[in-house]
Amino acid sequence: MIKIKRTASPAYLKSDRIRNAKKKLEENFQKSDQIERMRFELGILNPIKADLNKMFQRKCAYCEVGIGINNIAEIDNFRPKTGSRGLNSKEYAPSHYWWLAYEWDNLFLACQVCSQKYKRDYFPLEHENLRCAIGTKGQGLLAENPLLINPCIDEPKEHILFEENGRAKEITKKGKVTIEILGLNRRELISKRKTVVANLRTRLNKLSSLMSFSSALGKRLVKEIGDLYSERPKTEHVAIQRMVFEKWFRNNGKVWQSLARVNKANSKVNLPNLVGTEITNDFNKKQIKAVTSELTSLKRFSIKSIEIENFKSIEHLRLNVKPLEEDSNRESWLLLLGDNGIGKSSILQAVALALTTQEQLAKLNLDVVDILRRGKENGKVIINSYEHDEPIVLEFDKNGFISKLKEAPTFILAYGSTRLLPKGGIQPDSNKEPYQNVRNLFDYSVSLNNPENWLNSLSSHEFKERVAPAFFDVLALRGDDKIWLKNGKINIQQFGEDHDLEDNSDGYKTITALVADIMSTLSLDMASYHNSQGIVLIDEIGNHLHPRWRMKIAGALRRAFPKLQFIVTTHEPLCLRGLSHGEVIVLVRDQKNTIKALDDQLLPDHNLMRIEQLLTSDLFGLINIVDEEVEKTYEEYYRLLSKKEEDKSQADIDKINELSTKLSEKEMLGNTPREQVLFKVIDQTIAQKIRDDGFKAQEVLKKETIEEVSNIVKSQNLDWL
């Protein structure tokens, strides 16, 4: 991180569009009965991206990584606009800092990892009571004494220095907090810095042996160092390169001056400020030590990949979770599709077990024999995250589970396909560990929490500030709609009419119960539920829901909990609505009966399809929109056709003929002799390709089949076709 001089505010930020957006935020905040959360127009700041790119030279203002195709740019609000966290979990300012959402001084260019995975809604202060009054701007904000370095106001090198091994090292408490909040010592950054250091040091060391300072190397070095000390350096990782150069300069000042003089460049390079390159007093040391313990309690964790080995029916499977979409400001989902019994529930269980602590694993009292794949001696689950360099690993063998996890990395909630309310012997888990609510996934007799009891336990302030806005989103309420609590039951006013949700459909009750259970677990955190972070696993997300609710469930949960990462299963095409392309994984079995995930890049975009198209796509694998009996007949027909000729028994041949006749009667294999011969050639080709190449996406299979059938027809001179 280096200090950057801020440019003048773009004219666009004074436009009518921005003025109207600010006015709307102000009006919403001033409403005494305001329940709906603050809404910020998506993409409204895109016109100033070019200005930010120019000011920060297409680099992240925090970690100095270049913004490009593989590193998505974010317009980051230095002071978060949707509520602000301190270091202590009890420090949360729900109304800060919406009024700065469109202020130029609060806008930075940042990489997605720094902004959305690490910094998130954290903005700690030296003391929480210093947090500014609503509406404070400009110089008034400086009195807050923030613990996060502002690279356009602060001088970063007074708080952070860089070691030659690529690591950032704190000089002050503010430096320590900044390093941790932004993840400046994540492995990827350290590796890049080490490479940059090695390259620069090698070139500098060659200078002493140069025969001529006017050589290409000399000229290039003068230009590069000049850029390092310019007002807006273009290269990455300037801070550590300046440190390397200044260290070299101490012993080679005359060499540099001669080189610069020959190449007609300014040789005046500021020597490093030796005061501040190390911790110089006990006060800083004590402050850093004290804040370090607070920083260990930060919980930031989202899944990047899942690897499962020898878990129930799964021999080996790896799934990747896509990063956040640009400007979406919401966590990615993963929806698993596949036939019953293929292992969708097993994947959820594997993730849940890997992310639970040793204590919670013991309380689940699972028999590892039921988990370990038959015939295997051991297995494991590996979870890689976007925020941590080291993976979380769960190992297991016939003797039990081996986990090193002593504290949950984030909230982890897991629900099975049967999600009941308390009744009789079916009761919620009263013995769960903090941040963990997973037993229902493994035992359907464990109920959800009673939503009425939980809602009754809330203060009116808690309901209005945290719970009501989330239900507002779940139920898709808008504008003048209202929501309130009466005797533990949620009431809404929509289209001018009052409703008790208990009087509505079972779908409403099911959604209310699930959402209330999620919130009751998340309530340990003081943040608004829109900013709550964690992992939620739901098996058969469409169960117990009316088709209309199946279409809305993903979108509803995303609106209410945009920072939660959901991994869900379904066999309902309607449940795909609300998900983006790449968030759906299709599980299939290959010819060896091994569970595989289809390449998501080859799957069609479900958002562009009608329901009947979804059913016949690779996402659901149905051969056509036909009844179940015909579909099973097709599957048996292809299975037998895929056998090699020498492996087909007479019984197989007879069965193929029988099935062929059966399908022909239903006009599935053509009406005329010409069509029937062509269909037979096509079916044999498809079956052979599945046998030889394994399962492929339909578009790939279709293209290859057309080519091969075309060649067959041409080569065999089937003129009568």
N, C-alpha and C positions, 0 to 999 in steps of 0.2 A: 504494500500500500504506500502510495506517495501523495503528497499534497497537490491538488489540482485547483487552478484558478477558475472560478465559476464565470461563465460568460453571461451576457445580458439576457434577460428573460425573453423568450420568443413572443412575437406579437400574437400568436395563436392563443396564448394563455389569457389574453385580454379580449378574446372574441365573444360573440353573443352565446355561442354554444357552451363555453366554459362558464360564463357569467350565469347562464340559466342553470347549469349543473350545480354550481355553488349555491344558488338561491334555493334550489330544491332541497339540498342537504340541510340548509339552515332552517327551512320551513318544517321539514320532517323532525328535526331535533327539537324545535320549539313546541311541537304538539304535546300537550299535557297527557293525552291518552295514547301516545305513540307506542306501538308494540312491534310493528314491522321493523326489522333491522335496517340500518343504513344501506342503501343500494348505490353502487357506483357504476356508471355507464361503461360497459365493456368496450374497450378499444378507443375510448375518447381521447387518450393521450398518444395514440399512435402517430399523429402528425408531428409530434416533437421528438420522435425517435432519432431523426436525422440530426437534430441539434445536440442531443445527448451523445450520439455516436461521434460527432465532431469534437465535442468538449472532452470526452474521455478516450478519443482515438480508438473507438471500437474495442475497448477493453473494460473488464469488470472493474468498477471503482474500488472494490474491496480486495480481491485476490490478484488483480492485474492479468488475468487470463484473457486471451483474445476471444472476441465474440465471433462465431462463425456458424457453419452448417451444423457441426456437431456440438455446439455450445450455444444454446438458445439465449437470446438477450431478454432481460426483464427490465421494465421501468420500475425501479424499486423506490418505495416510500421510505426514506430514512427513518422518520418517525411513522410507525405503522398506522394505517387509516381505520382499522376495524377493531381497535382495542389493543392495549399495550401491557406486556408482561414485565415484571421485574425478575430478579434472580430468585427471590423467595416465592414459593408456589402460592402464597397468600397475597402477593403483591400483583394486583391486576386492576387496570384502569379501563373499564369497558367503553367509555365514551371518547377515549383519546386515539388518534388525532384526526378525526374525520375532516376537520376544517382545513387541514394542510394537504389534502389529497391532490389538489391541483396547483399547489404553490411551487414555483420554480426552485426555490432554495431547498425544498424537501425531496426533489426528484433526482435520482441517480441511475446510471446505467449499471446493471449488475448481471452476472451470470445466474442461471436458474438455480444452480447448486447453492451458491452463497445466499441468494435472496429467499428461495422457497423451501430449501431443505434445511438450512442452518439458521439464518437470521429470523425467518418467519415473523412472528409478532412480538419478538423480544425487543425491549428498549429499557434496560435497567438504568436507574439513577443512583447517585451516591446515597441519597436518602429519599424514600418514597414520598415523604411530605413536601419534597421540592417540586413535585410534578405540577406543571403549570395549570392555570385556570383555563377553562374552555374558551377557545377563540384566540389565545395568545399567539402572536406571530413575531417574526424578526428578532430583534435584540432581546426581547423579553424571554425568548426560549433559552438563552445562554444561562440564565439563572437556575435552570434545572440541574445543571452539573451532571450531564449524562456520562455513563461509563462506556459508551460506544464511540470510537473515534469517528469524527466527521472529516473525511479527507478534503473537504472544501473549506474547512475552518481550522481544524487542528493540524499540527505538524506531526505526522505519524512517526517520524524517526525519533521524536522525543519520548515515545511510549513503547516502540517496538524496534528491535534490531534483528538482523538475520545472521545466522551462523552459516559457515561454508558448507555444512552438511545439508543445507536447504531448509532448515527449521527456522520458524519465527520464534523469537524469545522476547518475553515481556521485560520492560524496564520499570513500568509502573503498573498499578492496579488497573488503570484504564486500558493499558496494553494487554494485560492478561485477559480481561473480560472480552476485549475485541477479538483476540486470537481464538478464544473458545466459542464465542457467539457466532463468528463467521466461519469457523472450521479452517483457519488458515494453516493448520498443520496436518491437513488430510494428506494421505499418502500420495495422491496424484500430484498435488502442488509441490510437495517436497521433492518428488522425482524430477519434475520439470525444472525446479530451481537448481537442483544439483547439476543437471545437464547444462543449463545456461551458465552456471559458475565455471564448470570445467572448460567449456568452449571459450569463454572470455579470458580465463586465466592462461590457457594455452597460447592464445594469440598475444596476450601481453608479454608473456615470457619469451616469445620469439623476437620481440623488439630489440633486445640487447644484442642479438646476433645478426640483425639486419645489416647488410652491406650499404644499403641506401635508405634513408628515411622517406624517399620519394617513391618507394616501391608500392605496388598495388595494395599489399597488406597494410602498409603505413597509412595510405590514403583512406582505406576502408575503416581502419580503426579510429582515425581522427573524426570521420563522419559519424561513426557509431557512438563514440563518447560524446560528441557534440549533441546528438539526439538525446542521449541519456540525461543531459543537463539542460535540455530545452524546456520551454514552458509546457509543451504538450508532447512528451516522448511517444513515439510510435511503437517501440518494441515492448515485449512482455517482460514482467518481473524486473522492473527498473530498480526498485529499492535494493534488492540483493546485488544487482550488477554495480550500482553506485558504491556499495560497500566493498566489493571486490576491487574495483578500480581505485578507490581511495586508499585502501590498504597497500596496493601496489605503488600508488603515487607517493606515499610517504618515503619510500626507499628509491624511487625512480623519477623524482620530480624533474631533474635536469634532462633526463632522456625524453620525457614527455614534452617539455618546453621546446627542445630541439626539433622533435618530430612535428609539433604543431606549427612551429615557425616555418619549417620547410614547406609545409602544406598550407601555409597562410591561414591558419585557424586561430581562434582565441585560445590561448593556453592557460587562461586563468580559471582553474577549477578549484572550488572551495574545498579546503581540507576538512575532514570529518570533525564534527564537534565531539571532542574526546569526553567531555562531560555529558553523560547520557548514553554512552556506549556500554555501560554496565550499571548494575544496581549500586548506587553510591551511598545509600544511607539505610539505617535500620528501619526507618519509618516505612519506606517502600517495601522492604522485605516482609515486614509484619502485615502490611495491607495485602500483599500478594498471597501470602500464606493463608490469611483469613478468607479471602474471596475464592481461593482454590477449592476449599471445602464446599462452598455454596455452589460452585459451578459443576461439581460432580453430580448434583441432583437433577441437572437438566435432562429432560427426557425428549429426545428427538430421534425418531426411528421410523423409517418406511422401507418396505421390502423392495429390493432390486431384483433378486432372483431366488428361486427355490430349487433345491436339488434333493431328490428323494431316492434312497437305495434300499431295496429289500423291505419295504413297508407294505405289509399285507400282500395284495396282488401286484403291486408295483415293483418291478425289478430295478429299473433305473429310469428316472424322468427328471428333466430340467425345464423349468418354466421361468420366463423373464417377464417382469412387470415394467411397462413403459414408464418413462419419466413424465412429469407434468407437461401438458400441452402449453404452448406459448400463450401467454395472456389469460389462461384459464383460471389460474390461482386455485386449483382444486387438485386433490390427489387422484391418481389413476386408480381405476378399478380393474379387477380381473374376474371375468365370468367364465365358468367352466361348463362346457357342453359335452355330452356323450351319452351313450346308451346306459341303461340301468346296469349296475354291477361292474362298470368299467373302472371305478376307482375315484370318482369325484369326491365322495365323502371322505375317502382315505386321505386325499390330498389335504383337505381342511384339517383333519385330525393330526396329520403329520406336522403341519404348520403350527397348530395350537400347542402340541406337545413340545415342539422345539422352542417356543417362545415363553413357555411357563417356567417358573422357578423350580428348584429342587423340592422345596416344601410343597408346592402345588402339585407337582408330579406324584409325590408320595400320597397326598390326600385323594387323588383320583383313584388310587388303588387298582390300577389296570394290570392285567396279566400279560406280560410281554410275549407270551406264547401266541396270544391272539394278534399281536402286532407283527412279529418277525415272519417274513415270507417263508413258506414251507420249504424245507431242504436247505436253507441258508443258515450260516452260523452267526452272522451279525448284519446290522444295517445302520443307516444313519440318515439324518436330515440336516441339510446345510442351508441356512438363511443368510444371504448377503443383503446388506442395506445400503442405501444411498448416503447415510450419515456416518457410518462407522467403517474403518478399514478392515477390521477383523470380523469374520463371519461368526454367527452363532451356530454351534454344532451340537446336535443331540445324537448320541450313539446308543445302540442297544444290542444286546445279545440274550441268550437264554437265561442269563443271570439277572437281567433287569436293565433299567435305563441308566445312562451315564450323562449327566448334565452338569455343566459348570456355572449355570446361570443362578445367581443368588438374588438378583433383583430384576423385576420385569423391565425390559428396555422401554416399554411404552404401555399404554392400555391395550389389553388383549381380550376381546370378547368373542365367544364362539357359540353358535346356535345350531342345533340339529334340525332335521326336517319336521319334527313334532315340537311345537312350541306352545305349551299349555299354560293356562293361568292356574294359580293355586286352588286345589280342591282336594279335600280328604288327605290321603297320604302323599299326594303330589304337591311338593313344597319347594321353594327356592333354595339354593345352596347358601346355607348360613355359615359355612366354614371356609369360604374362599379367601385367598391371599389378596392383599392390596393390588389394585390395578388389573386383576385377573378375574374373569367371569366366563369360564369355559366348560363347566361340567355338563350343561345341557346338550352339548355336541356329542358327548359320550353316553349320556343317560337321559332318555326322554322322560323318565319319571321325575326329573328335576325341572321344576316349573320356572317360568319367568317371575319376576317380582310383581306383586299385586300393584298395578298402576294407581288404583284409588288410594291405597294406603300411603304410597310414596308421595303422591301429589298432595294428600292431606297434610303431610309432614312439612311441606314447604311454607316459608313465609310468603306474604303477598309480594314483597320486593323480589325475592328469588324467582317466583313464578313469572312476574312481569318482565324482569330483566334478562332471564336466561331461558326459561322453559317456554314461555309463550312465543317468543320470536322463532324458536325452532319448530314448534307445531304450526306456526303461521306458514312456514315454508313447506312442511310436510303436507299440509292440507291445501296448499296452493291458494291461500287466502291473499287478498290484495286490497290496497287502498283503504276504503272505509269499513272493510270487514273487521269484526271484533272477535276476541277470544277471551274467555275468563273462566275462573275455577269456582265451582259451587259444590260443596259437600264432597270434595274429592273427585268430581266429575268435570270433564272439560265441556264447556258450552261455547258455541260459535254463533255469530250473526253473519250470515252470508246472503246477499241479494235482499237485505232488509228483513230476513226472517231468522228467528232464534232456533237453534237446534242443540239438543243434548246428544253428544256423540254416542252415548249408550243406546239411544233410540234409533241410531243409524244402522247400517248393514254390518254383518260380521266382519267385512273387510275393514271398515273403519275401526272396529274394536281390535282386530288383529294388529293393524298398523299402530294404533295407540299403545297397545301393550308392548310391542317390540320397541318403539321409540322411547317409551318411558323407561323400559329396562336398560336400554343403551345409556340414557341420560343419568339414571340413578348410579350406574357404574362410573360414568365420567365425572360425576359431581364432586369427586375428590379434588379435582382441578378447579381452580377459581375462574378460569377463562370462560368466555361465552362459548356455548356449544358450537357455534360457527367456527371457532378457532381451536376446538378440542382436537388433539392429535392421537392417533392410535390405529389399531388393526381390528377389523370386524369381519368375522367369518360366518356365513349363513348358508346352510344347506337347503336346497330347494326353496329359493327365495319367493317363488310364486305360490307356494302352498297356502291354502285357505283364503285365497284372494279371488275376487270377481275379476273377469277378464279386463275390465276397465282399470282396475287397480294394478293388475299385472303390467299394463302398459305404462303406468305412472310410477311404480315403486322405485325404480333406479333413479329417476329424475328427482323424486321427492326426497330420498335419502341424501342425494348429492347436494341438493339445495340446503337441507338442514345441517348436514355435517360435511362440508366441502373439504375439510382437512383430515377426515378419517379415510383410511385406505380399506376398501371393502374387497373381499374375495368371496365370491358366491357361486353356487351351482344352480342349474335349472334344466328342465327339458321343455320349458315353455317359450316359444318364439316371441311372445308378447313381452317377455321380461328383458329382451335385448334393447328395447326402446330406452333412450337416455344414455346409452353407452357409445363411446367413440370407436371408430375402426381401429383395430389393434388391441382392444380391451377384451376381446372374446377369444378363448382358447378351445379348440375342438380336440377331444381325446378319441382315439381310435385304437383298434387292435390290428397289428399286422399279421401276416401269414403264420408267424411263429407264436401268435397269441400274446405278443409283447405290447404293452400299453405305450402309445406314442402320442405326441402332440403334433398336429398339422402345422406346417409353417404358416404363421399368421400373415405373412406378406402375400401369400397366395390365396388367402380367403377373400371372398367378396365383401364389399362394404355393406353391412346389413342396413345402414341408414337409408340406402338408396333402393331398398327392396320392399315389395308388398309382402304380406304374410304368406301367401301361397308361394311366392318366390323364395322366401326364407326356408320354407319347408323342403323345397327341392334343391336347395343349395348345399354346399359342403358343410354349412353350419349345423344342419340337422341330418343330412345324409339320406333323406328319404328319396327313394327312386322316383317316385311321382306322388301326387296327391291322390293316393288310392287307398282302399281299405287295408286293414292290417293283414288279412289273409293273403291278398295278392302280393303285398310287400314281402312277406315271409317266403312265398313261392319264388319270387324273383331272387331273393338271397340264396335259397337252396339251388336254384338253377345256375347262378353264377359260380357258386362254390364247386359244383360238379364240373362245370365247363372249364374251370381253372386248372383241373387236374391234368397232368401230362397224359398223353394217349396211352403210354405203356403202363400207367398206374390205374387206368380206369378198368373197373371190373365190369362183367356183363350186367350186374345189378345197377351199376352207375349209368351205363349206356341206356338201359331200359328206363331208369328214372328220368334221365335227360329227355328222352322222347316223350315220356308221360307229362313232364312239366311243360315241355314245348307245346304239346297239344292243348294242355290246360290254359296256357297263356294265350295261345292262338284263338281259342274260343272266346276269350275276353278282348280280342282284337289288340293284344299287347305285342304280338310278333308279326303284325302285318296282315292285310286282307287278301292280297293277291300272291301268286307264286313268286312273282318278281320281288315284292316287298319282303316275303318270308325268307328268301335266299339271302337278300342283302342284310336283313336283321340278324340272320344266323352268323354271317361273316362278322358283323359288328360285335355281336355278343361274344363270340369266340375270341376276338381281338381284345376286348375289354377284360375278359376273364384271364387271358394269358398275361396281359400287362400287370394286372393286380397280383398274379402269381409270381411273376418274375421281378417286378419292381417294388412291390408293396403298395400300400395305400397312398394315393396322390390326390391333390386338389382337383376338383372336377374340371376346371379350365385347362389344366395341364393334361389330364387324362383325355379330355375331349379333343384337344389339338393333336396329340400323338395318335389317337385312334383314327381320326379323320385322315391323317397322312398315311397310316398303314393300310387302312381299308381302301383308300384311293389307289395305292400301289398294288394291292391284291387284285382289285377289279381290273386295273390296266394290264397287269402281267398275265392274268388267266384268260384274257380275251373273252369275257363273259358278255358277248354282244347282245344276248337276249335280255340282259338286265337293262 
